[in-house]
């Protein structure tokens, strides 16, 4: 065990002299309380350590001890359904006081029913399935051979209930090296877990929100950013995605958020019902809470902890969705530590390596074939909190380089209680083209065409709305008034979804496709009718227009007869308009 002596302290950053060997990114124990730290720099004078706990009480001359291992967390079936701090130390398990105790490294071991799938004499490579655990609450999980072990199975335990740290078997490789395997194992948080291969992302992660799934989809195993100023609803939409997305496992990391905000989220997640199973949502959720009053260095590590947890479940064949709220607070932690180190600041005071750190985080999103031959994915969604809603600031601008879906939240929509408050003209998705085939299989053969039509319509409507405020809508030509009417229809009937509605808070892809086709058909018919001389006001005053505006609330999932009847009513209405128009022309003659 290596030893160093502290000679300089500045907040969470320490400098120490040593004649012994330390390695970069090594986990160390600092002071008498054994505070957890990490070596972030080595020079001829000694080492520089960032401490992930409160350094109050540390003094010059305190010892730093290292064991040569990188900063790691313990991964196992016991982490699912629990709440942790940024270093995967359980928060709810504390019995004394409201804060995580200093120096508390390991989470308590839980017992699970284990059913082996391997037997003595089997040759298992790293990543192979050793057995399964099926707890009374939560999902069935697989116990995998850790990626740094392989060999012949020896001393395999029988089926039964065991603590996580119990040795389930031993592995002996051809060199005679023996490894012990238990339900849990450690893994460095800054190292990506190995996979067999990365796969192309050719299907979307369904969120249940039409503006996202139909206009700005994110591929399964993809990357999305949710930027927005204060009060635009970043946390609300992340909570909605956590509840309704079709991911198997949810990893939610509150990085530097306010304590009362996180407390509300934790309380809500404990009560929410999982719409997929009817059980509690937290049973398939891992929450990492690292609030703004916790040590700033731990905030920097919490992002890597969360994505390592996500990769652990991905390797079992699960589709995992990771929500990070927010990467701006994480970047602020980088900035503070960089300032204490005296590094030359870059734009807005952030360190010059901000861009590369963001790239390291987002590149761990992937759809993969695991070492066990299963298929799993990690989809990353990071909220960004630019000051004053300025999207040109460094965190937002660098993030845009590494993500493929950009969901821009708009303050005006949020103030108008429009949810989701995503601005359709400031958002984009680079995955849309490759996902068109998936929508084609779902029955929406014109998905790309109608999607493009909606976006063009919304852009044209935004220009006409400015003109209407100047000259008045009544002074505009019929076609321009029709565009404004269709924009209102798309916004209210398709893009808006009430989170309080029992019918429309979530929409399956099949229902989204039907609504999309129905609106596209109505717009085409309306344009043809206006060309024949029918006024937009006649169309907007019709009963079918009202029904289309309300179809999200009135036609629920699976009511295909209702949608079919509404489509027929569209055709009948415009046929009546055409007949009446022809009769009026004949009367004038």
NORDA-V845527 format. One record per pair of residues at least 6 apart in sequence whose ideal C-beta (glycine too) atoms are under 6 Angstrom apart, sorted by the first residue. I is the first residue (numbers start at 1). J is the second residue. Records with the same first field share a line. If there is no record, write none. Layout:
I: J ; J
//
This chain:
1: 65 ; 67
2: 20 ; 21 ; 22 ; 66
3: 20 ; 63 ; 65
4: 16 ; 18 ; 47 ; 64
5: 16 ; 17
6: 14 ; 16 ; 60 ; 62
7: 17 ; 60
8: 15
9: 58
10: 340
11: 340
12: 50 ; 51 ; 55 ; 295 ; 297
13: 50 ; 340
14: 49
15: 48
16: 46 ; 47 ; 64
17: 46
18: 46
22: 39 ; 47 ; 66
25: 70
26: 39 ; 66
27: 38 ; 69 ; 71
28: 37 ; 49 ; 64 ; 66
29: 65
30: 37 ; 51 ; 64
31: 58 ; 62
33: 102 ; 103
34: 103
35: 51 ; 53 ; 102 ; 103
36: 52
37: 49 ; 51
38: 50 ; 71
39: 47 ; 49
40: 48 ; 50
41: 48
50: 297 ; 337
52: 87 ; 295 ; 297 ; 298 ; 301
53: 102 ; 295
54: 295
70: 188
71: 189
72: 186 ; 187 ; 188
73: 88 ; 189 ; 305
74: 184 ; 186
75: 187 ; 312
76: 164 ; 183 ; 184
77: 112 ; 133 ; 141 ; 183
78: 110 ; 164
79: 286
80: 138
81: 138 ; 282 ; 283
82: 90
83: 91 ; 92 ; 287
84: 90 ; 288
85: 91 ; 100 ; 290
86: 290 ; 298 ; 301 ; 302 ; 305
88: 305
89: 100 ; 104
90: 107
93: 108
109: 163 ; 164 ; 165
110: 164
111: 161 ; 163
112: 133 ; 135
113: 134 ; 161
114: 131 ; 133 ; 162
115: 131 ; 132 ; 159
116: 131 ; 156
117: 129 ; 131
118: 130 ; 153
119: 156
120: 153 ; 156
122: 153
123: 152
124: 145
125: 150
126: 145 ; 147 ; 149 ; 150
127: 144 ; 147 ; 371 ; 372
128: 145 ; 372
129: 142 ; 372
130: 143 ; 145
131: 143
132: 140 ; 142
133: 141
134: 140
137: 283
138: 283
139: 284
142: 316
143: 183
146: 185
147: 194
149: 171 ; 179
151: 171 ; 172 ; 173
152: 172
153: 169
154: 170 ; 172
155: 169 ; 170
156: 169
157: 168
164: 183 ; 184
165: 182
166: 182
167: 180 ; 182
168: 181 ; 182
169: 181
170: 178 ; 180
171: 179
172: 178
189: 304 ; 305 ; 308
190: 304
192: 364
193: 311
195: 368 ; 370
196: 369 ; 371
197: 369
198: 366 ; 368
199: 367
201: 219 ; 220 ; 221 ; 222 ; 367
202: 434
203: 220 ; 438
204: 217 ; 219 ; 435
205: 218 ; 220 ; 379
206: 213 ; 246 ; 509
207: 213 ; 241 ; 245
208: 244 ; 506 ; 507
209: 420
210: 494 ; 507 ; 512
211: 420 ; 422 ; 495
213: 512
214: 512 ; 516
216: 405 ; 427 ; 429
217: 429 ; 431 ; 435
218: 224 ; 405
219: 431
220: 367 ; 377 ; 379
221: 366 ; 367 ; 377 ; 379
222: 379 ; 404 ; 431
223: 362 ; 365 ; 380 ; 403 ; 404
224: 381 ; 403 ; 405
225: 382 ; 384 ; 399 ; 403 ; 406
226: 234 ; 383 ; 407
227: 384 ; 386 ; 391 ; 396 ; 408
228: 234 ; 409
229: 389 ; 411
232: 409 ; 411 ; 414 ; 421
233: 414 ; 421
234: 383
235: 325
237: 420
238: 323 ; 325
242: 250 ; 252 ; 323
243: 272
244: 506
245: 321
247: 319 ; 320 ; 321
248: 318 ; 319
249: 284 ; 313 ; 318 ; 320
250: 285 ; 321
251: 286 ; 306 ; 309 ; 310 ; 322
252: 287 ; 323
253: 288 ; 302 ; 306 ; 324
254: 262 ; 289 ; 325
255: 290 ; 299 ; 302 ; 324 ; 329 ; 330
256: 292 ; 299 ; 329
257: 325
258: 292
259: 291 ; 293
262: 289 ; 291
269: 281 ; 282
270: 282
272: 281
274: 281
286: 309
288: 302 ; 306
290: 298 ; 299 ; 302
296: 333 ; 336
299: 333
300: 333
303: 330 ; 361
306: 322
307: 364
310: 320 ; 322 ; 378
313: 320
314: 320 ; 376 ; 378
315: 370
317: 374 ; 376
318: 376
319: 377
320: 378
321: 379
322: 380
323: 381
324: 382
325: 383
326: 383 ; 385
327: 382 ; 384
328: 384 ; 385 ; 395
331: 395
334: 351
335: 349 ; 350
338: 351
343: 351
346: 352
347: 394
348: 394
350: 394
355: 398
358: 398 ; 399 ; 402
359: 402
362: 380 ; 402
365: 378 ; 380
367: 377
369: 375
370: 376
384: 395 ; 396 ; 399
386: 393 ; 396
404: 430 ; 431
405: 429
406: 427 ; 428
407: 422 ; 427
408: 423 ; 426 ; 427
409: 421
410: 421 ; 423
413: 421
414: 421
418: 496
419: 499
424: 458
425: 459
436: 447 ; 448
439: 447
442: 509 ; 513
443: 513
444: 513
450: 516 ; 520
454: 490
457: 486
458: 487
460: 483
461: 483 ; 484 ; 487
464: 480 ; 483 ; 484
478: 530
481: 536
482: 530 ; 536
485: 536 ; 540
486: 523
492: 549
493: 548 ; 549
494: 519
497: 504
498: 504
499: 505
503: 553 ; 556
504: 552 ; 553
508: 557
511: 557
514: 563
518: 567
522: 570
525: 574
526: 539
529: 574 ; 577
532: 581
533: 581
534: 577 ; 581
542: 573
544: 569 ; 570 ; 573
547: 566
555: 562 ; 563
//
